[in-house]
Amino acid sequence: MERTQSADEDAMPIAKLTVELSIPHSQSIKDRRQVVRSLKDKLRHGFNVSVAELDDANLWNRATLGVVAISGSTDYLTGQMREVDDALHRLCNGLGAEILDSWVELLEE
């Protein structure tokens, strides 16, 4: 017997957090890469999210990261992205980076 689903049951909201960073102490691409890699690894392991660098690394004192999660609940994603943003602020302070801007987009598919 096949199970049929309504359109609401098929919906899987996606949350995307975009973060623009300044890394003032960075003097090279290597310095930048260390900060970015540390942030990506800590977010992936701490929150089970996908993290990618969104820019092309032309400036070694700036970076843009994208953090994405998918869930069956928009409320869960909203809370998770808030927690990730809070953690990013703490992590950046420890790594000598600054968050210039961050914003969340929710995609309801």
N, C-alpha and C positions, 0 to 999 in steps of 0.2 A: 504494500500500500504506500503510495507516494504522499509525502507531506507537502501541502501547499502553504506558501507564506504570503502575507500581505506586504505591501510596499513598506509599511512602517517596520516590520520585522527585518527586512533586508537592509535598512538604513544602518550604515556604519559611519558615524561622525569621525572626522579627522581634525586634529588640532595641530597647528603649526605656530611655533614660537620663533620669531626672528630677533636676533640680538646683534647689535652693532657694538664692537669693542674698540677701546683704545688701549694700547700697550706702551705706555710712555717710556719705560726703561729699555725697550727692545732696540738693539743696535744692529740687528741682522735678521735675516729670514730664519736662521737657526733659533734665535731667541723667541721669535714670534711663534715658530712651530712648537717649541716646548710648552708655551702657555696654551696654545690652541689644543694640542694633543692631550694635555692634562685635563682641560675642561671637558673635551669630548669623552675621554675615558671615564671620568668620574660621573658624568651625567648618564652615560650608557649603563654603567654598572649600578648606579644608585637608583635609577628610575625606570629602567627597561624601556628607553626611548631610542629612536634613531636620531643621530646627530651628524650633520654634514657642514663642511665649510662652504659658504656660498659665494665667496669672492675668489679672485685669481691670485691673491698674495702679492700684488704689485707693491703695496705699501707694507713695510715690515712693522709699522707701529699701529696698524689697524687690522681688524678682522670682522667678518660677518658670519655668524653661525645660524643654522636652521635646526630646530628641534621638532621632531614630529612624533605623534602618538595616535593610535587608533583604538577605539573602544566602542562598546555598544551603548555607552551612556555619555551624553553631552555634559552632564553635571560632573561626572568623574573626570572627564578630560579638562574641564575648566579648573577644577581643583588641582589636578596634576600639573597643569601648566603654571599655575600660581606657585606651587611648591618648587617646580624647576626654576622659575624666575628668582624666587627667594634664595635657592641654593646657589644659583649663578652669581648673585650679588655677594654672597659669603665667599665663594670660591675665588672670584675675581679680586676681592680684597686681599686674600692670602697670596695670590699670584702677582700682585702689583699691576693688575689690569683694571680698567674702568668701563662700566657699561654706559655708552653714550645714548642708546635708545633701545627699546624692546617693545614688541607688540605681538599679540596673539590673533590668529585667524582661525575660525571654526568653519569647516567645510562640512555641510550636511549632505551626504550623498544618498 
